[in-house]
Amino acid sequence: MSTSTEPAATTPRATHPELHKPQPYRDLATRIGARYGLLVVWLLLIAVFVALNGDVFLRPLTAQTIASTKAVVAILALAALVPLVVGQFDLSVASQFGLAQALCAGLVVKQGLPAWPGVLVVLLVGAVFGVANGFLVAVARINAFVVTLATGTLAIGLTQWYTGGAQIIGSFPESFTSAGRANLAGVPLPFVYVLVLAAGMWVMLEYTRWGRRAYAIGGNARAALLSGVNVRRMTVTSFAVAGVVSAGAGALQVTILGAASPEVGAQFLLPAFAGVFLGAAALRPGRFNAWGTVIAVYFLATGIVGLQQLGAPFYIEQFFNGGALLIAVAVAQYSAERRRRAAAAKPG
């Protein structure tokens, strides 16, 4: 009996042409769901609160309160966004914010400086703080987590030293406080500032050479460097922008409250980063972006306020923000992985 050593003939598996046909409608639905899913969930969340507690939730005061009180968080989230685009974390944005609000109030109340020149000084201090962070990260090559954790702690110490551990309360010019308390056609001015800042940051990141280079560094810093991008300068600039925006948030806080506290700052860090990471799952999935960040911040604010109006305990905010951050990081990582797989699957 002889055995054949020839390989057995293989018969191609029957295939269904329909499985290999392009599915434009399915692909379109997937893209729309990825881009606008957070907006849909936001609308559903609003619908739930309207159904459960519409008499209270639908009051104009609720929307105005959310828009105004969460403006500072939104601005801090936009501050944290810029270093994240270039692949760096700035854990000091909340501490810089705390120092800025104390310094802004102190310059006016303690030193008698006119309010708006005092704001300029605060913005300058924020820029110096940011440049120092960027220099230590990009030039001294110290890990951004370590640098910003250390400088953030330093900012807390400076805040406590400057305030003496006490609130700064005094008289502020009406033109100064009205900048944080007035409305424009029924819309709180702080929310208007958020929209203006987000629009400016959107243009900067999406339609300028600086923004394209920033995203390139965040994607692959080594490749960006080899292509001629000055990674060090871009990194320093991103931290400087974060410092100025954080300082602006501190000044806005003073215009809203008319006072400053040495304890303000740390509690804003988690909501800000939750907004940035959750925003990376909206509009531009897997990519940090300005409008997604703003949408995410106000989505979280809507959920917290709605739950509190239903009688939820005060600590629900921490659970909500912490859970949202975990989900946001997971979704953002999944979206980025899908983009990498899609790019690798393309011919060539």
C-alpha positions in Angstrom: 0.0 0.0 0.0 1.4 3.3 -1.0 0.8 6.7 0.5 0.9 9.9 -1.4 3.1 12.7 -0.1 1.4 15.3 -2.2 -0.5 17.9 -0.2 -4.2 17.4 -0.2 -6.0 19.7 -2.5 -7.7 22.5 -0.7 -11.0 23.7 -1.7 -11.7 27.4 -1.2 -14.3 27.9 1.5 -17.6 29.1 0.2 -18.0 32.7 0.8 -20.9 35.0 0.7 -20.3 38.1 -1.5 -22.6 40.0 0.7 -20.2 39.7 3.7 -17.5 41.5 1.7 -19.5 44.2 0.2 -19.0 47.7 1.6 -21.6 48.6 4.3 -21.7 52.3 4.0 -24.8 52.7 6.2 -23.4 50.6 9.0 -20.1 52.4 8.8 -21.8 55.8 8.8 -23.9 54.8 11.8 -20.8 53.7 13.7 -19.0 56.9 13.0 -22.0 59.0 14.0 -22.4 57.0 17.2 -18.7 57.4 18.0 -18.8 61.2 17.4 -22.1 62.1 18.9 -22.8 59.4 21.4 -22.1 61.6 24.4 -24.5 64.2 23.1 -27.2 61.6 22.7 -26.5 60.3 26.3 -26.6 63.8 27.5 -30.0 64.4 26.0 -31.3 61.1 27.4 -30.0 62.1 30.8 -31.9 65.4 30.6 -35.0 63.6 29.5 -34.8 61.3 32.6 -34.4 64.3 35.0 -37.3 66.1 33.3 -39.5 63.0 33.7 -38.5 62.5 37.3 -38.3 66.1 38.5 -39.3 68.4 35.7 -40.9 71.1 38.0 -37.5 71.8 39.5 -35.0 70.7 36.8 -36.7 72.7 34.0 -36.5 76.0 35.9 -34.3 78.6 34.0 -32.3 79.0 37.2 -31.1 75.4 37.0 -29.6 75.9 33.6 -28.1 79.3 34.5 -26.6 77.8 37.7 -25.0 74.9 35.8 -23.6 77.2 33.1 -22.1 79.7 35.6 -20.8 77.5 38.4 -19.2 75.0 36.1 -17.5 77.6 33.9 -14.4 77.5 36.1 -14.2 73.7 35.8 -14.6 73.9 32.1 -11.8 76.5 31.8 -9.5 74.4 34.0 -10.3 71.4 31.8 -9.3 73.3 28.7 -6.1 74.3 30.5 -5.3 70.6 31.2 -6.2 69.8 27.6 -3.3 71.5 26.0 -0.4 69.6 27.6 -2.3 66.4 27.1 -2.4 67.0 23.4 1.4 66.9 23.3 1.4 63.8 25.5 2.1 65.4 28.9 0.1 65.6 32.1 -0.1 68.9 34.1 -1.3 68.0 37.6 -0.7 71.5 38.8 -3.5 73.3 37.0 -5.8 73.1 40.0 -3.1 74.3 42.4 -2.2 77.1 40.0 -5.8 78.1 39.9 -5.9 78.2 43.7 -2.8 80.4 43.8 -4.2 82.7 41.1 -7.5 83.3 42.9 -5.8 84.1 46.1 -3.2 86.4 44.4 -5.9 88.1 42.4 -8.0 88.9 45.5 -5.0 89.8 47.6 -3.5 92.3 45.1 -6.8 94.2 45.1 -7.7 93.9 48.8 -4.3 93.8 50.5 -2.1 95.7 48.1 -4.7 98.1 46.8 -3.8 97.4 43.1 -6.6 98.2 40.6 -8.5 95.1 39.7 -7.7 94.7 36.0 -3.9 95.4 36.4 -4.1 92.8 39.1 -5.5 90.3 36.7 -2.7 91.0 34.3 -0.2 90.3 37.1 -2.0 87.0 37.9 -1.9 86.0 34.2 1.9 86.8 34.1 2.5 84.7 37.2 0.6 81.8 35.5 2.7 82.1 32.4 5.9 82.0 34.5 4.6 79.0 36.4 3.8 77.2 33.2 7.1 78.0 31.5 8.9 76.6 34.6 6.9 73.4 34.3 7.6 73.1 30.6 11.4 73.8 31.1 11.7 71.1 33.8 9.8 68.6 31.6 11.2 69.3 28.2 14.7 70.6 28.9 15.6 69.0 32.3 13.7 65.8 31.1 12.0 65.2 34.4 8.8 63.2 34.3 5.8 65.4 34.0 3.9 63.6 36.8 6.7 64.3 39.2 7.3 67.9 38.0 3.7 69.0 38.1 2.9 67.2 41.3 5.9 69.0 43.0 5.1 72.4 41.5 1.4 72.0 42.4 2.3 71.3 46.0 4.6 74.4 45.9 1.6 76.4 44.6 -0.5 75.2 47.5 2.2 76.2 49.9 2.5 79.7 48.3 -1.3 80.1 48.5 -1.3 79.2 52.2 1.6 81.6 52.9 0.1 84.5 51.0 -3.3 84.1 52.6 -2.1 83.2 56.0 -4.6 80.4 55.9 -7.5 82.8 55.9 -10.1 83.9 53.4 -9.5 87.1 51.6 -12.7 89.2 51.6 -13.0 92.8 50.7 -14.5 95.4 48.4 -14.0 94.9 44.7 -15.0 97.3 41.9 -18.4 96.7 40.4 -17.0 96.5 36.9 -14.8 93.7 38.1 -17.4 91.6 39.9 -20.0 92.2 37.1 -17.6 90.4 34.7 -18.4 87.2 36.6 -22.0 87.8 37.6 -23.7 89.6 34.8 -25.7 88.0 31.9 -25.6 88.5 28.2 -29.1 88.0 26.8 -29.9 85.8 29.7 -26.7 83.7 29.3 -24.2 84.0 32.3 -21.0 85.7 31.2 -18.8 83.0 32.6 -20.4 80.5 30.2 -19.8 83.0 27.3 -16.1 83.0 28.3 -16.0 79.2 28.1 -17.5 79.3 24.6 -15.0 81.9 23.4 -12.0 80.1 24.9 -13.2 76.8 23.5 -13.6 78.3 20.1 -10.2 79.9 20.2 -8.6 76.6 21.4 -10.5 74.7 18.7 -9.1 76.9 16.0 -5.6 76.8 17.5 -5.5 73.0 17.7 -7.4 72.1 14.5 -6.4 74.8 12.0 -3.0 76.1 12.8 0.5 74.7 12.3 1.0 74.8 16.1 -2.0 72.5 16.6 -1.0 70.1 13.9 2.5 69.8 15.4 1.1 69.4 18.9 -1.1 66.5 17.8 1.9 65.0 16.0 4.0 65.2 19.2 1.2 63.6 21.2 1.0 60.8 18.6 4.7 60.1 18.3 7.2 62.5 19.8 10.2 60.8 18.3 8.7 60.8 14.8 7.7 64.5 15.2 11.3 65.3 16.2 12.7 63.5 13.2 10.4 65.4 10.9 11.8 68.7 12.2 9.3 69.7 14.9 10.9 71.5 17.9 9.4 69.2 20.5 11.0 71.1 23.4 9.7 74.5 22.4 6.2 73.0 21.7 6.1 71.3 25.1 7.2 74.4 27.0 4.6 76.5 25.1 1.8 74.0 25.9 2.6 74.2 29.7 2.7 78.0 29.4 -0.7 78.1 27.8 -2.0 75.8 30.6 -0.6 78.2 33.2 -2.2 81.3 31.7 -5.6 79.6 31.3 -5.4 78.2 34.9 -4.6 81.7 36.1 -7.5 83.1 34.1 -9.8 80.6 35.8 -8.6 81.8 39.2 -9.3 85.4 38.3 -12.8 84.5 37.1 -13.5 82.7 40.4 -12.8 85.9 42.2 -15.2 87.9 40.0 -17.9 85.3 40.7 -17.4 85.0 44.5 -15.9 88.3 45.4 -13.5 86.5 47.7 -10.7 84.0 47.7 -10.0 81.0 49.9 -6.7 79.1 50.6 -8.6 75.8 50.5 -9.8 76.2 46.9 -8.0 74.3 44.1 -7.5 70.6 44.8 -11.2 69.7 44.5 -11.2 71.0 40.9 -8.5 68.6 39.6 -10.6 65.5 39.2 -13.6 67.1 37.5 -11.2 68.9 35.1 -9.4 65.7 34.0 -12.7 63.8 33.9 -14.0 66.4 31.4 -10.9 66.2 29.2 -10.8 62.4 29.0 -14.5 62.0 28.6 -14.4 64.7 26.0 -11.9 62.6 24.0 -14.8 60.1 23.4 -16.9 62.8 21.8 -16.7 64.5 18.4 -13.1 63.3 17.7 -13.1 59.8 19.3 -9.7 58.9 20.7 -8.4 62.5 20.3 -8.4 65.3 22.9 -10.4 68.2 21.6 -11.8 71.5 22.9 -15.5 71.1 22.2 -15.6 67.6 23.4 -14.1 68.7 26.7 -16.7 71.4 27.2 -19.6 69.0 26.3 -18.2 66.5 28.8 -17.8 69.0 31.6 -21.4 70.1 31.3 -22.7 66.6 30.8 -21.1 65.7 34.2 -22.5 68.9 35.7 -26.0 68.1 34.5 -25.8 64.6 36.0 -24.6 65.9 39.4 -27.1 68.7 39.7 -30.0 66.5 38.5 -29.1 63.8 41.1 -28.7 66.4 43.9 -32.1 67.8 43.1 -33.5 64.3 43.4 -32.1 64.2 47.0 -28.8 62.4 46.4 -26.2 63.0 49.1 -23.5 65.6 48.7 -20.8 63.0 48.1 -22.5 61.8 44.9 -20.3 64.3 43.0 -17.1 62.4 43.9 -18.7 59.1 42.8 -20.0 60.5 39.6 -16.7 62.3 38.6 -14.5 59.3 39.6 -16.7 56.8 37.8 -16.9 59.1 34.7 -13.1 59.4 34.7 -12.6 55.6 34.7 -15.1 55.1 32.0 -13.7 58.0 29.9 -10.1 56.7 30.1 -11.3 53.2 29.0 -13.4 54.6 26.1 -10.6 56.9 25.0 -8.1 54.1 25.0 -10.4 51.8 23.1 -11.1 54.5 20.5 -7.4 55.2 20.1 -6.7 51.5 19.7 -9.5 51.3 17.0 -7.9 54.2 15.1 -4.5 52.5 15.2 -6.0 49.2 14.0 -7.8 51.0 11.2 -4.7 52.8 10.1 -2.7 49.6 10.1 -5.3 47.8 8.1 -5.2 50.4 5.3 -3.2 49.3 2.2 0.3 50.7 2.1 
